[in-house]
Amino acid sequence: MLSSLTRSVFPAVQRSMAPLAARGLRSFSSLVFTKDHEWIAPTESDEHVATIGVTDFAQDEIGELV
């Protein structure tokens, strides 16, 4: 799931987050959410690096992975 997410989301995220990363914002407003309950947050130190995660809702829906 994550590899297909990476391929499909990163080009759009790079474009949408470029102004945020350039300003070095690190707040809730700098998070980008997908319709599938993943989020992407730019890092403060490198505009080409981001942290990817899933929302609490998605974690509850997925359950425990073995």
DSSP file (Angstrom, degrees, kcal/mol; ACC not computed):
  #  RESIDUE AA STRUCTURE BP1 BP2  ACC     N-H-->O    O-->H-N    N-H-->O    O-->H-N    TCO  KAPPA ALPHA  PHI   PSI    X-CA   Y-CA   Z-CA
    1    1 A M     >        0   0    0      0, 0.0     4,-2.2     0, 0.0     5,-0.2   0.000 360.0 360.0 360.0 -45.2    0.0    0.0    0.0
    2    2 A L  H  >  +     0   0    0      1,-0.2     4,-2.9     2,-0.2     5,-0.2   0.877 360.0  53.8 -66.2 -37.0    2.7    2.5    1.0
    3    3 A S  H  > S+     0   0    0      2,-0.2     4,-2.1     1,-0.2    -1,-0.2   0.912 111.4  44.9 -65.9 -39.8    4.7    2.0   -2.2
    4    4 A S  H  > S+     0   0    0      2,-0.2     4,-2.2     1,-0.2    -1,-0.2   0.876 113.3  51.9 -69.3 -34.8    1.7    2.7   -4.4
    5    5 A L  H  X S+     0   0    0     -4,-2.2     4,-3.0     2,-0.2     5,-0.5   0.926 108.2  51.5 -62.4 -44.9    0.9    5.7   -2.2
    6    6 A T  H  X S+     0   0    0     -4,-2.9     4,-1.6     1,-0.2    -2,-0.2   0.923 111.9  45.9 -59.7 -45.9    4.4    7.0   -2.6
    7    7 A R  H  < S+     0   0    0     -4,-2.1    -1,-0.2     1,-0.2    -2,-0.2   0.898 120.9  37.8 -64.6 -40.4    4.2    6.8   -6.4
    8    8 A S  H  < S+     0   0    0     -4,-2.2     4,-0.4    -5,-0.2    -2,-0.2   0.812 123.8  36.1 -84.8 -29.4    0.8    8.4   -6.6
    9    9 A V  H  X S+     0   0    0     -4,-3.0     4,-2.9    -5,-0.2     3,-0.3   0.864  99.9  69.6 -94.6 -39.7    1.0   11.1   -3.8
   10   10 A F  H  X S+     0   0    0     -4,-1.6     4,-3.2    -5,-0.5     5,-0.2   0.854  96.3  52.3 -56.8 -42.0    4.6   12.4   -3.9
   11   11 A P  H  > S+     0   0    0      0, 0.0     4,-1.6     0, 0.0    -1,-0.2   0.943 116.5  40.9 -59.3 -43.3    4.5   14.2   -7.2
   12   12 A A  H  > S+     0   0    0     -4,-0.4     4,-2.5    -3,-0.3    -2,-0.2   0.889 116.1  50.5 -68.8 -38.4    1.4   16.1   -6.1
   13   13 A V  H  X S+     0   0    0     -4,-2.9     4,-2.9     2,-0.2     5,-0.3   0.917 106.1  54.9 -67.0 -43.0    2.7   16.6   -2.6
   14   14 A Q  H  X S+     0   0    0     -4,-3.2     4,-1.2    -5,-0.2    -1,-0.2   0.929 112.9  43.1 -55.8 -45.3    6.0   18.0   -3.8
   15   15 A R  H  < S+     0   0    0     -4,-1.6    -1,-0.2    -5,-0.2    -2,-0.2   0.924 118.0  44.0 -66.5 -44.1    4.1   20.6   -5.8
   16   16 A S  H  < S+     0   0    0     -4,-2.5     4,-0.3     1,-0.2    -2,-0.2   0.786 119.2  41.5 -75.2 -26.3    1.7   21.4   -3.0
   17   17 A M  H  X S+     0   0    0     -4,-2.9     4,-3.0    -5,-0.2     5,-0.3   0.566  85.3  94.4 -98.4  -9.5    4.2   21.5   -0.2
   18   18 A A  H  X S+     0   0    0     -4,-1.2     4,-2.2    -5,-0.3     5,-0.2   0.900  88.2  46.1 -53.0 -47.1    7.0   23.4   -1.9
   19   19 A P  H  > S+     0   0    0      0, 0.0     4,-1.3     0, 0.0    -1,-0.2   0.892 114.8  48.8 -64.1 -35.7    6.0   26.8   -0.7
   20   20 A L  H  >>S+     0   0    0     -4,-0.3     5,-1.6    -3,-0.2     4,-0.8   0.927 112.0  47.4 -67.7 -44.5    5.5   25.4    2.9
   21   21 A A  H ><5S+     0   0    0     -4,-3.0     3,-0.7     1,-0.2    -1,-0.2   0.881 107.9  56.3 -65.2 -37.6    8.9   23.7    2.9
   22   22 A A  H 3<5S+     0   0    0     -4,-2.2    -1,-0.2    -5,-0.3    -2,-0.2   0.848 108.7  47.0 -63.6 -33.2   10.6   26.7    1.6
   23   23 A R  H 3<5S-     0   0    0     -4,-1.3    -1,-0.3    -3,-0.2    -2,-0.2   0.597 108.5-127.9 -83.5 -10.8    9.3   28.8    4.5
   24   24 A G  T <<5 +     0   0    0     -4,-0.8    -3,-0.2    -3,-0.7     2,-0.2   0.794  43.3 171.8  71.7  28.4   10.2   26.1    7.0
   25   25 A L      < -     0   0    0     -5,-1.6    -1,-0.2    18,-0.1     2,-0.2  -0.470  15.6-178.6 -72.1 141.0    6.8   25.8    8.6
   26   26 A R        +     0   0    0     -2,-0.2     2,-0.3    15,-0.0    -1,-0.1  -0.632  39.2 104.1-139.4  79.4    6.3   23.0   11.1
   27   27 A S  S >  S-     0   0    0     -2,-0.2     3,-1.8     1,-0.0     4,-0.4  -0.882  85.3 -86.6-146.2 175.9    2.8   23.1   12.3
   28   28 A F  G >  S+     0   0    0     -2,-0.3     3,-1.6     1,-0.3    -1,-0.0   0.851 122.8  62.2 -57.1 -34.4   -0.5   21.3   11.9
   29   29 A S  G 3  S+     0   0    0      1,-0.3    -1,-0.3     3,-0.0    -4,-0.0   0.670  95.4  60.8 -69.0 -14.8   -1.3   23.6    8.9
   30   30 A S  G <  S+     0   0    0     -3,-1.8    -1,-0.3    12,-0.1     2,-0.2   0.523  82.5 103.5 -89.4  -4.7    1.7   22.2    7.0
   31   31 A L    <   -     0   0    0     -3,-1.6     2,-0.5    -4,-0.4    10,-0.2  -0.528  59.5-152.8 -75.5 143.6    0.4   18.7    7.1
   32   32 A V  E     -A   40   0A   0      8,-2.3     8,-2.2    -2,-0.2     2,-0.4  -0.980  10.0-157.2-116.6 128.3   -1.1   17.4    3.9
   33   33 A F  E     -A   39   0A   0     -2,-0.5     6,-0.2     6,-0.2     2,-0.2  -0.838   3.2-146.5-107.4 142.4   -3.8   14.7    4.2
   34   34 A T    >   -     0   0    0      4,-2.6     3,-1.3    -2,-0.4   -25,-0.0  -0.566  30.6-110.3 -95.9 167.6   -4.8   12.2    1.5
   35   35 A K  T 3  S+     0   0    0      1,-0.3    -1,-0.1    -2,-0.2    -2,-0.0   0.649 117.1  63.0 -71.0 -12.9   -8.3   10.8    1.0
   36   36 A D  T 3  S-     0   0    0      2,-0.1    -1,-0.3    22,-0.0     3,-0.1   0.165 122.0-101.6 -98.3  17.0   -7.1    7.5    2.3
   37   37 A H  S <  S+     0   0    0     -3,-1.3    18,-3.0     1,-0.3     2,-0.3   0.734  79.8 129.8  72.1  26.2   -6.2    8.8    5.7
   38   38 A E  E     - B   0  54A   0     16,-0.2    -4,-2.6    20,-0.1     2,-0.3  -0.753  40.6-155.2 -99.2 158.0   -2.4    9.2    5.2
   39   39 A W  E     -AB  33  53A   0     14,-2.8    14,-2.4    -2,-0.3     2,-0.4  -0.960   6.5-158.0-132.7 154.3   -0.6   12.4    6.1
   40   40 A I  E     -AB  32  52A   0     -8,-2.2    -8,-2.3    -2,-0.3    12,-0.2  -0.999   8.4-173.6-132.1 130.9    2.6   14.0    4.8
   41   41 A A  E     - B   0  51A   0     10,-2.7    10,-3.1    -2,-0.4   -10,-0.1  -0.991  21.5-129.1-127.6 128.2    4.7   16.5    6.8
   42   42 A P  E     - B   0  50A   0      0, 0.0     8,-0.2     0, 0.0     2,-0.2  -0.399  25.9-119.7 -69.8 150.6    7.7   18.4    5.4
   43   43 A T        -     0   0    0      6,-2.1     6,-0.1     3,-0.6   -19,-0.1  -0.576  11.1-131.9 -85.8 157.2   10.9   18.4    7.5
   44   44 A E  S    S+     0   0    0     -2,-0.2     3,-0.1     1,-0.2    -1,-0.1   0.835 101.8  47.3 -74.8 -32.6   12.3   21.7    8.7
   45   45 A S  S    S+     0   0    0      1,-0.2     2,-0.4     2,-0.0    -1,-0.2   0.756 118.1  29.2 -86.3 -24.9   15.9   20.9    7.6
   46   46 A D    >   -     0   0    0      3,-0.2     3,-1.7     1,-0.1    -3,-0.6  -0.947  57.0-156.9-143.1 116.6   15.4   19.6    4.1
   47   47 A E  T 3  S+     0   0    0     -2,-0.4   -26,-0.1     1,-0.3   -25,-0.1   0.615  96.1  58.5 -68.9 -10.5   12.6   20.6    1.7
   48   48 A H  T 3  S+     0   0    0    -27,-0.1     2,-0.4    -6,-0.1    -1,-0.3   0.334  96.4  74.4 -99.3   6.3   13.1   17.3   -0.2
   49   49 A V    <   +     0   0    0     -3,-1.7    -6,-2.1    -6,-0.1     2,-0.3  -0.954  57.4 173.0-121.7 138.4   12.4   15.1    2.8
   50   50 A A  E     -B   42   0A   0     -2,-0.4     2,-0.4    -8,-0.2    -3,-0.0  -0.957  29.4-123.5-139.9 158.9    9.0   14.5    4.4
   51   51 A T  E     -B   41   0A   0    -10,-3.1   -10,-2.7    -2,-0.3     2,-0.4  -0.885  25.7-158.8-102.4 134.4    7.5   12.3    7.1
   52   52 A I  E     +B   40   0A   0     -2,-0.4     2,-0.3   -12,-0.2   -12,-0.2  -0.918  21.7 151.4-115.3 139.6    4.6   10.0    6.1
   53   53 A G  E     -B   39   0A   0    -14,-2.4   -14,-2.8    -2,-0.4     2,-0.3  -0.905  37.4-111.3-151.0 179.8    2.1    8.6    8.5
   54   54 A V  E     -B   38   0A   0     -2,-0.3   -16,-0.2   -16,-0.3   -17,-0.1  -0.907  35.8-107.2-119.4 151.3   -1.5    7.3    8.9
   55   55 A T     >  -     0   0    0    -18,-3.0     4,-2.2    -2,-0.3     5,-0.2  -0.230  30.2-109.6 -70.6 162.7   -4.2    9.0   10.9
   56   56 A D  H  > S+     0   0    0      1,-0.2     4,-2.5     2,-0.2     5,-0.2   0.885 120.5  57.3 -58.7 -39.1   -5.5    7.5   14.1
   57   57 A F  H  > S+     0   0    0      1,-0.2     4,-2.2     2,-0.2    -1,-0.2   0.937 107.5  46.3 -57.2 -48.0   -8.7    6.6   12.3
   58   58 A A  H  > S+     0   0    0    -21,-0.2     4,-2.7     1,-0.2     5,-0.2   0.891 110.7  53.2 -64.2 -39.6   -6.8    4.5    9.7
   59   59 A Q  H  X S+     0   0    0     -4,-2.2     4,-2.1     1,-0.2    -1,-0.2   0.914 110.1  47.6 -61.7 -42.4   -4.8    2.8   12.5
   60   60 A D  H  < S+     0   0    0     -4,-2.5    -1,-0.2     1,-0.2    -2,-0.2   0.887 113.8  47.8 -65.0 -38.6   -8.0    1.8   14.3
   61   61 A E  H  < S+     0   0    0     -4,-2.2    -2,-0.2    -5,-0.2    -1,-0.2   0.874 112.6  48.0 -70.3 -38.0   -9.5    0.5   11.0
   62   62 A I  H  < S-     0   0    0     -4,-2.7    -2,-0.2    -5,-0.2    -1,-0.2   0.900  93.3-165.0 -69.6 -41.0   -6.4   -1.4   10.0
   63   63 A G     <  -     0   0    0     -4,-2.1     2,-0.5    -5,-0.2    -1,-0.1  -0.405  45.2 -21.7  81.2-165.2   -6.0   -3.1   13.4
   64   64 A E        -     0   0    0     -2,-0.1     2,-0.4    -4,-0.1    -4,-0.0  -0.663  62.8-145.6 -84.3 127.2   -2.8   -4.8   14.4
   65   65 A L              0   0    0     -2,-0.5    -2,-0.1     1,-0.1    -3,-0.0  -0.742 360.0 360.0 -90.6 138.3   -0.5   -6.0   11.6
   66   66 A V              0   0    0     -2,-0.4    -1,-0.1     0, 0.0    -2,-0.0   0.415 360.0 360.0-100.1 360.0    1.4   -9.2   12.2
